[in-house]
């Protein structure tokens, strides 16, 4: 015959097992947390890799006029007056980044840009060319479902291999990097990836606007 003490032990064990089971189910259903991001500032070695090509450069657009927010959800992609656009500092810095890239003799191939004016103008200032990709759209006001094609396209562009002798460029927005690698780069920063195909890539480093003078100096014999 089971004593009251034994009955208590069984109930306790049952409660513990039930708690563990529920915890495992909840953990399995919870979204995985993104790993903590550690920014790596580019070195001379990475600059030389870029000179050889085969990499992907993700550029966040330049500084913007925060007094002119996007008129979401009624942004007109053909009308920059409905959007937050580059301020003069943003125009200057994206133009300067283009000069730095040419000084460093980094070959640029295809350039894809978000359809937002601040991204297109950044691409034009830095690279002198771009192809608009609507699936690089700024998605700060989008639902989770609406974001998915943009996130998937960003991953595709940074993971698809690039031929040696050229680098692919993507000019878009900070949230893309947050969803991809939990990174919120400052404006006009270049985020460098090695594409590994099948959605895989390695983050190699970042070049912030203030990093360029020292990097270029390191290339001087």
C-alpha positions as CSV (number, residue, x, y, z in Angstrom):
1,X,0.0,0.0,0.0
2,X,1.3,3.5,-1.0
3,X,2.0,5.8,1.9
4,X,1.0,9.5,1.9
5,X,4.7,10.3,1.6
6,X,5.1,8.1,-1.4
7,X,2.0,9.6,-3.0
8,X,3.5,13.1,-2.4
9,X,6.8,12.0,-4.1
10,X,5.0,10.7,-7.1
11,X,2.9,13.9,-7.5
12,X,6.1,15.9,-7.2
13,X,7.9,13.8,-9.8
14,X,4.9,14.0,-12.1
15,X,4.7,17.8,-11.8
16,X,8.4,18.1,-12.5
17,X,8.2,16.0,-15.6
18,X,5.2,18.0,-16.8
19,X,7.1,21.3,-16.2
20,X,10.1,20.0,-18.2
21,X,7.9,18.8,-21.1
22,X,6.2,22.2,-21.3
23,X,9.5,24.0,-21.2
24,X,10.9,21.9,-24.1
25,X,7.8,22.5,-26.2
26,X,7.9,26.3,-25.6
27,X,11.6,26.4,-26.3
28,X,11.1,24.5,-29.6
29,X,8.3,26.9,-30.7
30,X,10.2,30.1,-29.7
31,X,12.1,31.9,-32.5
32,X,15.9,31.3,-32.3
33,X,17.8,34.3,-31.0
34,X,20.3,35.9,-33.3
35,X,23.9,35.5,-32.1
36,X,25.5,38.6,-30.7
37,X,27.3,40.6,-33.5
38,X,30.9,41.6,-33.2
39,X,31.9,44.4,-35.7
40,X,35.3,43.8,-37.4
41,X,37.0,46.8,-38.8
42,X,38.7,46.2,-42.1
43,X,42.4,45.7,-42.4
44,X,44.9,46.1,-45.2
45,X,44.5,42.4,-45.8
46,X,40.8,42.7,-46.4
47,X,41.4,45.7,-48.7
48,X,43.7,43.5,-50.8
49,X,41.0,40.8,-51.0
50,X,38.7,43.4,-52.3
51,X,41.2,44.4,-55.0
52,X,41.2,40.7,-56.2
53,X,37.4,40.7,-56.3
54,X,35.0,37.8,-55.7
55,X,33.4,39.5,-52.7
56,X,30.1,41.3,-51.9
57,X,30.0,44.9,-50.6
58,X,26.8,45.9,-48.8
59,X,26.6,49.7,-48.4
60,X,24.1,51.4,-46.1
61,X,22.9,54.7,-47.7
62,X,24.5,58.0,-46.6
63,X,23.3,60.4,-43.9
64,X,19.7,61.6,-44.3
65,X,17.5,64.6,-43.5
66,X,15.5,63.3,-40.5
67,X,13.2,66.3,-40.7
68,X,11.7,64.7,-43.8
69,X,10.5,61.2,-42.7
70,X,9.1,58.7,-45.2
71,X,5.4,59.3,-45.8
72,X,4.6,55.7,-45.0
73,X,2.6,53.9,-46.1
74,X,2.1,56.3,-49.0
75,X,5.7,56.6,-50.2
76,X,5.8,57.2,-53.9
77,X,9.0,55.6,-55.3
78,X,8.9,58.1,-58.2
79,X,8.6,61.1,-55.9
80,X,11.5,61.8,-53.6
81,X,9.5,64.5,-51.8
82,X,7.5,61.7,-50.1
83,X,10.7,60.1,-48.7
84,X,13.6,60.7,-46.3
85,X,16.4,61.8,-48.5
86,X,20.2,62.4,-48.3
87,X,21.2,65.6,-46.6
88,X,24.3,67.5,-47.8
89,X,26.6,65.5,-45.5
90,X,25.1,62.3,-46.9
91,X,25.8,63.5,-50.5
92,X,29.3,64.4,-49.6
93,X,30.2,61.2,-47.8
94,X,28.8,58.8,-50.4
95,X,30.6,60.8,-53.1
96,X,33.8,60.5,-51.0
97,X,33.4,56.8,-50.5
98,X,33.4,56.4,-54.3
99,X,36.7,58.3,-54.5
100,X,38.2,56.1,-51.7
101,X,37.2,53.0,-53.6
102,X,38.8,54.2,-56.8
103,X,41.9,55.2,-54.9
104,X,42.1,51.7,-53.5
105,X,41.7,50.3,-57.0
106,X,38.8,48.1,-55.9
107,X,37.0,46.7,-59.0
108,X,33.2,47.2,-59.0
109,X,30.9,45.0,-61.1
110,X,27.1,45.0,-60.8
111,X,25.5,47.4,-58.4
112,X,22.0,46.8,-57.0
113,X,20.0,49.5,-55.2
114,X,16.9,49.8,-53.1
115,X,14.2,51.8,-54.9
116,X,14.3,54.4,-52.2
117,X,15.8,57.8,-53.3
118,X,18.4,57.9,-50.5
119,X,19.8,54.5,-51.6
120,X,19.7,55.3,-55.4
121,X,21.4,58.6,-54.8
122,X,24.0,56.9,-52.6
123,X,24.7,54.4,-55.4
124,X,24.9,57.0,-58.0
125,X,27.3,59.2,-56.0
126,X,29.6,56.3,-55.0
127,X,29.5,54.1,-58.1
128,X,28.0,56.1,-60.9
129,X,25.7,53.3,-61.8
130,X,23.0,51.0,-60.3
131,X,20.1,48.7,-61.1
132,X,17.0,49.1,-59.0
133,X,15.9,46.0,-57.1
134,X,12.5,46.5,-55.5
135,X,13.1,43.6,-53.2
136,X,15.7,45.7,-51.4
137,X,13.0,48.2,-50.3
138,X,13.1,49.8,-46.9
139,X,10.8,47.7,-44.7
140,X,10.6,49.6,-41.4
141,X,6.8,49.9,-41.8
142,X,6.2,46.4,-43.3
143,X,4.6,43.4,-41.7
144,X,6.6,40.3,-41.0
145,X,5.1,38.6,-44.1
146,X,5.9,41.7,-46.3
147,X,9.5,41.7,-45.1
148,X,10.3,38.1,-46.0
149,X,11.0,38.6,-49.8
150,X,13.4,41.5,-48.9
151,X,15.3,39.5,-46.3
152,X,15.5,36.5,-48.7
153,X,16.7,38.7,-51.5
154,X,19.4,40.3,-49.4
155,X,20.6,36.9,-48.3
156,X,20.7,35.8,-52.0
157,X,22.7,38.8,-53.1
158,X,25.3,38.4,-50.4
159,X,25.6,34.6,-50.8
160,X,25.6,34.1,-54.6
161,X,29.3,33.7,-55.8
162,X,31.0,36.5,-57.6
163,X,33.7,36.0,-60.3
164,X,37.2,37.0,-59.4
165,X,38.2,40.4,-60.6
166,X,35.0,42.1,-59.7
167,X,32.9,42.8,-56.6
168,X,29.1,42.9,-56.3
169,X,27.6,45.9,-54.6
170,X,24.3,46.1,-52.8
171,X,23.1,49.6,-51.6
172,X,20.2,49.5,-49.2
173,X,19.2,50.0,-45.6
174,X,20.3,49.1,-42.0
175,X,17.4,46.7,-41.2
176,X,18.5,44.3,-43.9
177,X,21.7,43.8,-41.9
178,X,19.9,43.6,-38.6
179,X,17.8,40.7,-39.9
180,X,20.8,39.0,-41.7
181,X,23.6,39.2,-39.0
182,X,22.2,41.3,-36.2
183,X,24.2,44.3,-37.2
184,X,23.1,48.0,-37.5
185,X,25.9,49.7,-39.5
186,X,26.3,53.4,-39.4
187,X,25.5,55.4,-42.6
188,X,27.8,55.0,-45.6
189,X,29.5,51.9,-44.0
190,X,30.6,49.1,-46.3
191,X,29.9,45.7,-45.0
192,X,32.1,43.0,-46.7
193,X,31.0,39.4,-47.3
194,X,32.5,36.4,-48.8
195,X,29.7,34.6,-50.7
196,X,29.6,30.8,-50.2
197,X,26.5,29.9,-52.3
198,X,23.3,28.2,-51.1
199,X,22.4,31.1,-48.9
200,X,25.7,30.9,-47.0
201,X,28.2,33.7,-46.5
202,X,31.0,34.9,-44.2
203,X,31.1,38.4,-42.8
204,X,34.7,39.6,-43.3
205,X,34.6,43.1,-42.0
206,X,33.3,46.7,-42.2
207,X,34.7,49.9,-43.5
208,X,33.2,53.0,-41.8
209,X,33.7,56.4,-43.5
210,X,36.3,57.4,-40.8
211,X,38.3,54.2,-41.5
212,X,39.3,55.1,-45.1
213,X,42.3,57.4,-44.5
214,X,44.2,54.9,-42.4
215,X,43.3,52.0,-44.7
216,X,44.6,53.9,-47.8
217,X,47.7,54.9,-45.9
218,X,48.4,51.3,-45.2
219,X,48.5,50.6,-48.9
220,X,51.2,53.2,-49.5
221,X,54.6,51.5,-50.1
